[in-house]
Amino acid sequence: MMVKKASKYRKNIGLLIAFVAFLTILYIIAVFLGRVMMTNYVQSEFNNRKVDVFDATLKPFNNFFNNSISEVSSYQGYLDSVHALNYAEKILRKNPFVEEVVFYDVLFTNQSSAVRGVRFQNLLIFPQTIYAFSLDNSNKLHRSRIDANETRPTSDDFNNMAIKMVNFLDVLDDSTSLTENDIYRIFYNTVPGKITYLNIPRINTLKAYKALMEDPDLLPVAYDQDLFVYKINPLKIKIENVQPRLFENIRILAVADPNVMEEEGDIHTEMPLPGALSEYKLQFDSSEQFLQGEINRRFFPVVLGLSLLYAILLCIVYLIYRNIAINSRLFQLQYDFINNLTHEFKTPVSVIKIAGNNIKSAEKISDQERHMYGRILDQEADKLNNLMNKLLSFTQIENKSLKYKGEYVDLNSFCEEIFDATRIKYPDLKLTSRIAVESSMYTDPILLNSVFQNLIDNAYKYSEVSRKFIDISVEQNKKSFVIQFADQGIGINKAELKNIFKKFYRVKNQFNQSGSVGLGLAFCKEITEFMGGEIKVSSNEGEGTVFTLIFPR
């Protein structure tokens, strides 16, 4: 014996599950790699962005070195003590890292003077007066005069600059011109903690100095020149942390400071300071926890983007799954429809064939038998005709070929004709009605009749033998006609209500195991909406169902 296998729709859910697993693995790997790359990026930024802090921190010092020092040149080669005081106060107040300014009023001469200075051939360079300027603890300017013969560390600054000058004058000739490198090499002297600057004379003045040095027969002459010594304290430079998300702590420390202790777990980098600050460095410190915060902040948009992409892909997978589920459901509905439609056709055809064979084989047929066979053939033919009409109407509605043949219908006579036919068709059905209308309704009577017949048939079919009852009410208000069909059948589960108007959908119950195509209520909905109306349903399982038709006036 052959076993009939149920037809199944090939869903390939396993492929979807594998695809989701593959996407999840890719997502995890992408998040992990993104985290590693962001960690490496932040650590690289930690080492590279220190230049930004370095530039911002040294900007005031560089401005002082490149602009404020050379401002002396605007005084045309010499300053008196008053101008020197004003200039020094400006420098001290504007640049807190300058602790002291020493001013030398220098004389270049060929006179034979018994003073302390630097002599080369006939040229004598010596300081006439020396002033030291500084700010005290109350931020008041303090000026002190230093004896030119007094031994103090600043004398080395003067001697070094004087020696550099005479060395330059020794090689000076008519073709010599002052380049930028010459200026920084000759007129600047930078050592840790100190900058010495000799005011730059004109080239003609330098040639005059050379003449004084080489020609012993020149008349005695003297030239004024200014020299400044700036004492620098790097610890007073204000640190500008322009990367606060990368650097937790920035300090200016001595290059060789035995008291500096590095904390375990911290990340460090440093940059040496230039020139007069060269005994110090900028040290950058950040804890691992602090950098993790920056890594998390920068990683958040990355993981958000990856998560959004992952969610979009999961939505696409869900849509594919839902489409597969819908196709599977549609396939099953179509499969059930073909089986049930076959049964619907097969049963009347079989009955008609049996009745025909009985008539054909009978030698004599009584009036009672003839009447019985005639009724059977008529009923079965009506079943086939009704089924064909439903299918034809659906096809016409979907193809938009069904024409609306509207006319004014007297609902009293229309309903009475249907009720009389129903009492003959279902003698055991208890039918009650209430018709309260004042005017005729414009509708297609054939299509409306089909809706009535379907709802009545359902009320009869899905009711217990002892509860075959239907109450039909027709009312009219200002805006519409309201027609209700209330039965006392088995009712419909709440979860099924949203599906009962779908084509080929069949509610699973003991009354609907076979013989239903699943077109009745879908047919009622399509026809009602085609006529401009609306159909609603309410039901309590085990108590009954109410269908409401609403047609505009």
C-alpha positions as CSV (number, residue, x, y, z in Angstrom):
1,M,0.0,0.0,0.0
2,M,1.4,3.4,-1.0
3,V,1.6,6.0,1.8
4,K,0.7,9.5,0.6
5,K,3.3,12.0,1.8
6,A,2.3,15.4,2.9
7,S,3.6,18.1,0.6
8,K,6.2,20.4,2.3
9,Y,7.6,23.7,1.4
10,R,11.4,23.7,1.4
11,K,12.3,26.5,3.9
12,N,16.1,26.1,4.1
13,I,16.0,27.5,7.7
14,G,19.3,25.8,8.3
15,L,21.0,28.1,5.8
16,L,19.5,31.2,7.5
17,I,20.7,30.0,10.9
18,A,24.2,29.4,9.4
19,F,24.1,32.8,7.9
20,V,23.1,34.4,11.2
21,A,25.9,32.5,12.9
22,F,28.4,33.7,10.3
23,L,27.2,37.3,10.7
24,T,27.5,37.1,14.4
25,I,31.1,35.7,14.2
26,L,32.0,38.4,11.8
27,Y,30.4,41.0,14.1
28,I,32.4,39.7,17.1
29,I,35.7,39.6,15.1
30,A,35.0,43.2,13.7
31,V,34.3,44.5,17.2
32,F,37.5,42.8,18.6
33,L,39.7,44.1,15.7
34,G,38.1,47.6,16.1
35,R,38.9,47.6,19.7
36,V,42.5,46.5,19.1
37,M,43.0,49.1,16.3
38,M,41.5,51.9,18.5
39,T,43.8,50.9,21.4
40,N,46.8,51.1,19.1
41,Y,45.6,54.3,17.6
42,V,45.1,56.0,21.0
43,Q,48.6,54.8,22.2
44,S,50.1,56.1,19.0
45,E,48.3,59.4,19.5
46,F,49.7,59.5,23.0
47,N,53.2,59.4,21.6
48,N,52.6,61.7,18.7
49,R,50.3,64.4,20.1
50,K,52.8,65.5,22.7
51,V,54.2,67.8,20.0
52,D,50.9,69.8,20.1
53,V,51.4,70.3,23.9
54,F,55.1,71.1,23.4
55,D,54.3,73.8,20.8
56,A,51.5,75.3,22.8
57,T,53.5,75.4,26.0
58,L,56.6,76.9,24.4
59,K,54.7,79.4,22.3
60,P,55.2,82.3,24.9
61,F,58.9,81.4,25.3
62,N,59.4,81.3,21.5
63,N,57.6,84.6,21.2
64,F,59.9,86.1,23.9
65,F,63.0,84.7,22.2
66,N,62.2,85.7,18.6
67,N,60.3,89.0,19.2
68,S,60.7,90.4,22.7
69,I,64.5,90.1,22.9
70,S,65.1,91.7,19.5
71,E,62.8,94.6,20.5
72,V,66.0,96.3,21.8
73,S,67.0,97.0,18.2
74,S,64.2,99.6,18.0
75,Y,66.2,101.8,20.3
76,Q,68.8,102.5,17.6
77,G,71.8,100.9,19.3
78,Y,71.7,102.2,22.9
79,L,69.5,102.5,25.9
80,D,69.8,104.7,29.0
81,S,68.9,103.4,32.4
82,V,65.3,104.7,32.3
83,H,64.6,103.0,29.0
84,A,66.3,99.9,30.2
85,L,64.1,99.8,33.3
86,N,60.9,100.2,31.3
87,Y,62.0,97.5,28.8
88,A,63.0,95.1,31.6
89,E,59.8,95.6,33.5
90,K,57.8,94.8,30.4
91,I,59.8,91.7,29.9
92,L,59.5,90.5,33.5
93,R,55.8,91.1,33.8
94,K,54.9,89.6,30.4
95,N,57.1,86.5,30.8
96,P,56.9,84.9,34.3
97,F,59.6,82.4,33.3
98,V,62.2,85.3,33.1
99,E,63.4,85.8,36.7
100,E,66.0,88.5,36.2
101,V,67.2,90.9,33.5
102,V,70.7,92.2,33.6
103,F,71.5,95.3,31.6
104,Y,75.1,96.2,30.5
105,D,75.7,99.7,29.1
106,V,78.8,98.7,27.0
107,L,81.4,101.0,25.4
108,F,83.4,100.2,22.3
109,T,86.5,102.5,22.3
110,N,90.2,102.9,21.3
111,Q,90.9,105.0,24.4
112,S,93.5,103.7,26.8
113,S,91.4,103.3,30.0
114,A,92.4,101.4,33.1
115,V,89.1,99.5,33.3
116,R,88.2,95.9,33.4
117,G,87.1,94.7,30.0
118,V,88.1,92.8,26.9
119,R,91.0,94.3,24.9
120,F,92.0,93.1,21.4
121,Q,94.7,95.1,19.6
122,N,93.5,98.8,19.9
123,L,89.8,98.0,20.7
124,L,88.6,98.0,24.3
125,I,85.1,96.6,25.2
126,F,84.0,97.3,28.7
127,P,80.7,97.9,30.7
128,Q,80.2,101.4,31.9
129,T,77.2,100.6,34.1
130,I,75.4,97.3,35.0
131,Y,71.8,97.1,36.3
132,A,69.9,94.0,37.5
133,F,66.1,94.1,37.3
134,S,63.7,91.5,39.0
135,L,60.3,91.3,40.6
136,D,60.1,90.6,44.3
137,N,57.6,88.4,46.1
138,S,55.0,91.2,46.1
139,N,55.4,91.6,42.3
140,K,57.1,94.9,42.6
141,L,60.0,95.8,40.3
142,H,63.4,95.8,42.0
143,R,66.4,97.5,40.5
144,S,70.0,97.2,41.7
145,R,73.2,98.7,40.3
146,I,76.3,96.5,40.1
147,D,79.8,97.8,40.1
148,A,81.6,97.0,36.9
149,N,84.6,95.9,38.8
150,E,82.5,93.6,41.0
151,T,83.2,89.9,40.4
152,R,79.9,88.1,39.7
153,P,78.7,85.3,37.4
154,T,77.3,87.8,34.9
155,S,80.9,88.9,34.1
156,D,81.4,85.6,32.2
157,D,78.3,86.4,30.1
158,F,79.9,89.8,29.2
159,N,83.3,88.3,28.5
160,N,81.9,85.6,26.3
161,M,79.9,88.0,24.1
162,A,82.9,90.4,23.9
163,I,85.2,87.6,22.7
164,K,82.6,86.5,20.1
165,M,82.4,90.1,18.8
166,V,86.2,90.6,18.4
167,N,86.5,87.2,16.7
168,F,83.9,88.3,14.2
169,L,85.5,91.7,13.7
170,D,88.8,90.0,13.1
171,V,87.4,88.3,10.0
172,L,85.2,91.1,8.9
173,D,85.8,92.5,5.4
174,D,84.0,94.7,2.8
175,S,82.1,91.7,1.4
176,T,80.8,90.5,4.7
177,S,77.0,90.7,5.2
178,L,75.0,89.6,8.3
179,T,72.9,86.5,7.7
180,E,70.3,85.2,10.1
181,N,72.7,82.4,11.1
182,D,75.5,85.1,11.8
183,I,73.1,87.0,13.9
184,Y,72.2,84.0,16.1
185,R,75.8,82.9,16.2
186,I,77.4,86.2,17.1
187,F,74.8,88.3,19.0
188,Y,73.1,85.5,20.9
189,N,74.6,83.2,23.5
190,T,72.3,80.6,24.9
191,V,73.3,78.3,27.8
192,P,71.0,76.4,30.2
193,G,69.1,78.8,32.3
194,K,70.4,82.0,30.6
195,I,70.2,83.9,27.3
196,T,72.6,86.7,26.5
197,Y,71.9,89.2,23.7
198,L,74.1,92.0,22.3
199,N,72.2,94.6,20.4
200,I,72.9,94.3,16.7
201,P,74.7,97.3,15.2
202,R,74.6,98.4,11.6
203,I,77.2,96.9,9.2
204,N,78.9,100.4,9.0
205,T,79.2,100.5,12.8
206,L,80.8,97.0,12.7
207,K,83.3,98.3,10.2
208,A,84.0,101.3,12.4
209,Y,84.7,98.8,15.3
210,K,87.2,96.9,13.1
211,A,88.9,100.2,12.2
212,L,89.3,101.0,15.8
213,M,90.8,97.6,16.4
214,E,93.3,97.7,13.6
215,D,94.3,101.4,13.2
216,P,96.4,102.8,16.1
217,D,96.5,106.3,14.6
218,L,92.8,107.0,14.8
219,L,91.7,109.8,17.1
220,P,90.0,108.6,20.3
221,V,86.4,107.7,19.8
222,A,83.7,105.6,21.7
223,Y,80.5,103.8,20.7
224,D,77.6,102.8,23.0
225,Q,76.3,99.3,22.8
226,D,73.7,97.4,24.9
227,L,73.9,93.9,26.2
228,F,71.2,92.0,28.1
229,V,71.3,88.8,30.1
230,Y,68.0,87.0,30.7
231,K,67.9,84.5,33.5
232,I,65.3,81.8,32.7
233,N,63.5,79.5,35.1
234,P,61.8,76.7,33.1
235,L,59.7,75.6,36.0
236,K,57.7,78.8,35.7
237,I,56.6,78.1,32.2
238,K,52.8,77.5,32.1
239,I,51.9,74.1,30.7
240,E,49.2,74.2,28.0
241,N,47.5,70.8,27.9
242,V,45.8,71.0,24.5
243,Q,45.2,67.2,24.6
244,P,43.4,66.7,27.9
245,R,41.9,63.4,26.8
246,L,45.3,61.9,26.1
247,F,47.5,63.3,28.9
248,E,46.4,63.0,32.5
249,N,49.4,64.8,34.0
250,I,52.1,66.9,32.4
251,R,55.1,68.1,34.3
252,I,58.4,70.1,33.7
253,L,61.1,68.1,35.2
254,A,64.9,68.2,35.3
255,V,66.5,65.9,32.8
256,A,68.3,64.1,35.5
257,D,66.0,64.3,38.6
258,P,66.7,61.5,41.1
259,N,63.5,62.3,43.0
260,V,61.2,61.4,40.1
261,M,59.4,58.1,40.7
262,E,57.3,56.5,38.0
263,E,54.1,54.9,39.2
264,E,53.5,51.3,38.2
265,G,50.8,50.9,35.5
266,D,51.3,54.5,34.2
267,I,52.2,55.2,30.6
268,H,55.0,57.8,30.1
269,T,56.5,59.8,27.3
270,E,58.7,62.9,27.3
271,M,60.2,65.7,25.2
272,P,63.4,67.6,26.0
273,L,63.2,71.4,26.1
274,P,65.4,73.4,23.8
275,G,68.1,76.0,24.3
276,A,68.1,77.8,27.6
277,L,65.6,75.2,28.8
278,S,67.7,72.2,27.9
279,E,68.3,71.0,31.4
280,Y,64.6,70.3,31.7
281,K,62.0,68.2,29.8
282,L,58.3,67.9,29.5
283,Q,57.1,64.6,30.9
284,F,53.6,63.2,30.0
285,D,51.9,60.7,32.2
286,S,48.6,58.9,31.9
287,S,47.2,55.9,33.8
288,E,46.0,52.9,31.9
289,Q,42.5,53.5,33.3
290,F,42.6,57.1,32.0
291,L,43.6,56.1,28.5
292,Q,40.9,53.3,28.6
293,G,38.3,56.1,29.0
294,E,39.6,57.8,25.8
295,I,39.7,54.4,24.0
296,N,36.1,53.8,25.0
297,R,35.0,57.2,23.9
298,R,36.6,56.8,20.4
299,F,35.5,53.2,20.1
300,F,31.9,53.9,20.9
301,P,31.1,55.4,17.4
302,V,32.9,52.4,15.8
303,V,31.0,49.8,17.8
304,L,27.8,51.8,17.2
305,G,28.3,51.7,13.4
306,L,29.2,48.0,13.5
307,S,26.1,47.3,15.6
308,L,23.9,49.3,13.3
309,L,25.2,47.4,10.3
310,Y,24.8,44.1,12.2
311,A,21.2,45.1,13.1
312,I,20.4,46.0,9.5
313,L,21.8,42.6,8.3
314,L,19.7,40.8,11.0
315,C,16.6,42.8,9.8
316,I,17.3,41.6,6.3
317,V,17.6,38.0,7.6
318,Y,14.4,38.4,9.5
319,L,12.6,39.8,6.3
320,I,14.0,36.8,4.4
321,Y,12.7,34.5,7.1
322,R,9.3,36.2,7.2
323,N,9.1,36.0,3.4
324,I,9.9,32.3,3.6
325,A,7.4,31.8,6.3
326,I,4.7,33.6,4.3
327,N,5.6,31.6,1.2
328,S,5.4,28.5,3.3
329,R,2.1,29.5,4.7
330,L,0.8,30.4,1.2
331,F,2.1,27.2,-0.2
332,Q,0.3,25.3,2.6
333,L,-2.9,27.3,2.0
334,Q,-2.8,26.7,-1.7
335,Y,-2.1,23.0,-1.1
336,D,-5.0,22.8,1.3
337,F,-7.2,24.8,-1.1
338,I,-6.5,22.3,-3.9
339,N,-7.3,19.4,-1.7
340,N,-10.4,20.9,-0.3
341,L,-11.5,22.2,-3.6
342,T,-11.1,18.7,-5.0
343,H,-13.2,17.4,-2.2
344,E,-15.8,20.1,-2.7
345,F,-16.1,19.2,-6.3
346,K,-15.7,15.5,-5.7
347,T,-18.5,15.1,-3.2
348,P,-21.4,16.7,-5.3
349,V,-20.1,14.9,-8.4
350,S,-20.0,11.6,-6.6
351,V,-23.6,12.2,-5.3
352,I,-24.8,13.2,-8.7
353,K,-23.1,10.2,-10.3
354,I,-24.7,7.8,-7.7
355,A,-28.1,9.3,-8.1
356,G,-27.8,9.1,-11.9
357,N,-26.7,5.5,-11.8
358,N,-29.6,4.6,-9.5
359,I,-32.0,6.3,-11.9
360,K,-30.4,4.5,-14.8
361,S,-30.4,1.1,-13.3
362,A,-33.9,1.2,-11.7
363,E,-36.5,-0.6,-13.7
364,K,-39.3,1.4,-12.1
365,I,-39.1,4.8,-10.3
366,S,-41.9,5.9,-8.1
367,D,-43.0,9.5,-7.8
368,Q,-41.4,9.7,-4.3
369,E,-38.0,8.3,-5.6
370,R,-38.1,10.6,-8.6
371,H,-38.8,13.6,-6.3
372,M,-36.0,12.6,-4.0
373,Y,-33.4,12.1,-6.8
374,G,-34.5,15.4,-8.4
375,R,-34.0,17.2,-5.1
376,I,-30.6,15.6,-4.6
377,L,-29.4,16.5,-8.1
378,D,-30.7,20.1,-7.7
379,Q,-29.0,20.6,-4.3
380,E,-25.7,19.2,-5.5
381,A,-25.8,21.3,-8.7
382,D,-26.5,24.4,-6.5
383,K,-23.4,23.5,-4.4
384,L,-21.2,23.3,-7.5
385,N,-22.8,26.5,-8.9
386,N,-22.2,28.4,-5.7
387,L,-18.6,27.3,-5.5
388,M,-18.0,28.3,-9.1
389,N,-19.6,31.6,-8.5
390,K,-17.3,32.3,-5.6
391,L,-14.2,31.5,-7.6
392,L,-15.4,33.5,-10.5
393,S,-16.3,36.5,-8.3
394,F,-12.8,36.4,-6.7
395,T,-11.1,36.3,-10.1
396,Q,-13.2,39.1,-11.4
397,I,-12.6,41.3,-8.3
398,E,-8.8,40.7,-8.4
399,N,-8.8,41.4,-12.2
400,K,-11.0,44.4,-11.6
401,S,-13.4,43.0,-14.2
402,L,-16.4,42.7,-11.9
403,K,-19.0,45.3,-12.7
404,Y,-21.1,46.9,-10.0
405,K,-24.8,46.7,-10.9
406,G,-26.3,48.9,-8.3
407,E,-30.0,49.6,-7.8
408,Y,-32.3,50.7,-5.0
409,V,-33.3,47.7,-2.9
410,D,-36.2,47.4,-0.5
411,L,-34.5,45.7,2.4
412,N,-37.8,44.4,3.9
413,S,-38.7,42.4,0.8
414,F,-35.1,41.5,0.1
415,C,-34.5,40.1,3.5
416,E,-37.9,38.2,3.6
417,E,-37.1,36.4,0.4
418,I,-33.7,35.3,1.8
419,F,-35.2,34.3,5.2
420,D,-37.9,32.2,3.5
421,A,-35.4,30.4,1.4
422,T,-33.2,29.8,4.5
423,R,-36.1,28.2,6.4
424,I,-36.7,25.8,3.6
425,K,-32.9,25.1,3.2
426,Y,-32.3,24.7,7.0
427,P,-35.5,23.7,8.7
428,D,-33.7,23.0,12.0
429,L,-32.2,26.6,12.1
430,K,-34.0,29.0,14.4
431,L,-33.9,32.4,12.6
432,T,-35.1,35.6,14.2
433,S,-34.9,39.0,12.5
434,R,-35.5,42.7,13.1
435,I,-35.7,45.1,10.2
436,A,-36.0,48.9,11.0
437,V,-35.3,50.9,7.9
438,E,-37.0,53.9,6.4
439,S,-35.6,54.0,2.9
440,S,-34.2,51.7,0.2
441,M,-30.5,50.9,0.0
442,Y,-28.5,51.4,-3.2
443,T,-26.6,48.2,-3.7
444,D,-26.0,45.2,-6.0
445,P,-28.7,42.7,-4.8
446,I,-26.9,39.7,-6.3
447,L,-23.7,40.4,-4.5
448,L,-25.4,41.3,-1.2
449,N,-27.4,38.1,-1.5
450,S,-24.2,36.1,-1.7
451,V,-22.9,37.8,1.5
452,F,-26.1,37.0,3.3
453,Q,-26.0,33.4,2.1
454,N,-22.4,32.9,3.2
455,L,-22.9,34.3,6.7
456,I,-26.0,32.3,7.2
457,D,-24.4,29.1,6.0
458,N,-21.4,29.7,8.4
459,A,-23.8,30.3,11.3
460,Y,-25.5,27.0,10.6
461,K,-22.3,25.0,9.8
462,Y,-20.4,26.1,12.9
463,S,-23.1,25.6,15.5
464,E,-23.9,22.6,17.7
465,V,-27.1,20.7,16.8
466,S,-28.9,22.1,19.9
467,R,-27.7,25.7,19.3
468,K,-28.4,26.3,15.6
469,F,-29.6,29.8,15.9
470,I,-29.1,33.1,14.1
471,D,-30.5,36.6,14.8
472,I,-30.3,39.1,11.9
473,S,-31.0,42.8,12.5
474,V,-31.1,45.5,9.8
475,E,-31.0,49.1,11.1
476,Q,-30.6,52.6,9.6
477,N,-29.0,55.7,11.0
478,K,-28.1,59.1,9.7
479,K,-25.0,57.9,7.9
480,S,-25.3,54.2,7.2
481,F,-27.1,50.9,7.1
482,V,-26.0,48.4,9.7
483,I,-26.7,44.7,9.3
484,Q,-25.8,42.3,12.0
485,F,-25.6,38.5,12.0
486,A,-25.4,37.0,15.5
487,D,-25.2,33.3,16.1
488,Q,-24.8,31.0,19.1
489,G,-22.1,28.8,17.5
490,I,-18.7,27.6,18.7
491,G,-17.2,31.0,18.3
492,I,-13.7,32.0,17.2
493,N,-10.5,32.2,19.2
494,K,-9.2,35.7,19.7
495,A,-5.9,34.8,18.0
496,E,-7.7,33.7,14.9
497,L,-9.8,36.8,14.3
498,K,-7.1,38.7,12.4
499,N,-6.8,35.8,9.9
500,I,-10.3,34.7,9.2
501,F,-10.8,37.1,6.3
502,K,-7.6,35.9,4.5
503,K,-8.0,33.7,1.4
504,F,-7.7,30.0,1.9
505,Y,-7.4,30.4,5.7
506,R,-9.3,27.8,7.7
507,V,-10.0,27.9,11.4
508,K,-9.0,24.6,13.0
509,N,-11.9,23.0,14.8
510,Q,-14.0,19.9,14.8
511,F,-16.5,21.4,12.3
512,N,-13.8,22.3,9.8
513,Q,-11.7,19.1,9.3
514,S,-12.6,18.8,5.6
515,G,-14.9,20.2,3.0
516,S,-13.9,23.9,3.4
517,V,-12.0,25.8,0.8
518,G,-11.3,28.8,3.1
519,L,-13.0,31.3,0.7
520,G,-16.3,32.1,2.5
521,L,-15.3,34.9,4.8
522,A,-12.7,36.2,2.4
523,F,-15.4,36.3,-0.3
524,C,-17.7,38.3,2.1
525,K,-15.0,40.8,2.9
526,E,-14.0,41.3,-0.8
527,I,-17.6,41.7,-1.9
528,T,-18.5,44.0,1.0
529,E,-15.6,46.3,0.3
530,F,-16.2,46.2,-3.4
531,M,-19.7,47.6,-2.7
532,G,-18.2,50.3,-0.5
533,G,-19.0,48.8,2.8
534,E,-17.2,47.4,5.8
535,I,-17.3,44.1,7.7
536,K,-16.5,43.6,11.3
537,V,-16.4,40.6,13.6
538,S,-16.6,40.0,17.4
539,S,-16.6,36.6,19.0
540,N,-16.4,34.7,22.3
541,E,-15.2,31.2,22.0
542,G,-18.0,28.8,23.0
543,E,-20.7,31.5,23.1
544,G,-21.1,32.8,19.5
545,T,-20.0,35.2,16.8
546,V,-21.4,38.6,15.6
547,F,-20.7,39.8,12.0
548,T,-21.5,43.4,11.3
549,L,-22.0,44.9,7.8
550,I,-21.9,48.7,7.4
551,F,-22.9,50.3,4.1
552,P,-23.0,54.0,3.6
553,R,-26.4,55.6,2.8
